[in-house]
């Protein structure tokens, strides 16, 4: 069964939920808040 993840376009780190992803962008990339609304969605088998 495939699972979907959100990947940070800046550093490539993957997250299972949008909340984790948004927290990551705010804490690790505060100068690039545009990335908060532009995650890359990836599928893993």
MONORMO-V301786 format. One record per backbone hydrogen bond with DSSP energy under -1.0 kcal/mol. CO is the residue of the C=O (numbers start at 1). NH is the residue of the N-H. Records with the same first field share a line. If there is no record, write none. Layout:
CO = NH + NH
This chain:
3 = 44
5 = 42
6 = 15
7 = 40
8 = 12
13 = 8
15 = 6
17 = 21
18 = 22
19 = 23
20 = 24
21 = 25
22 = 26
23 = 27
24 = 28
25 = 29
29 = 32
32 = 35
33 = 36
34 = 37
35 = 38
40 = 7
42 = 5
44 = 3
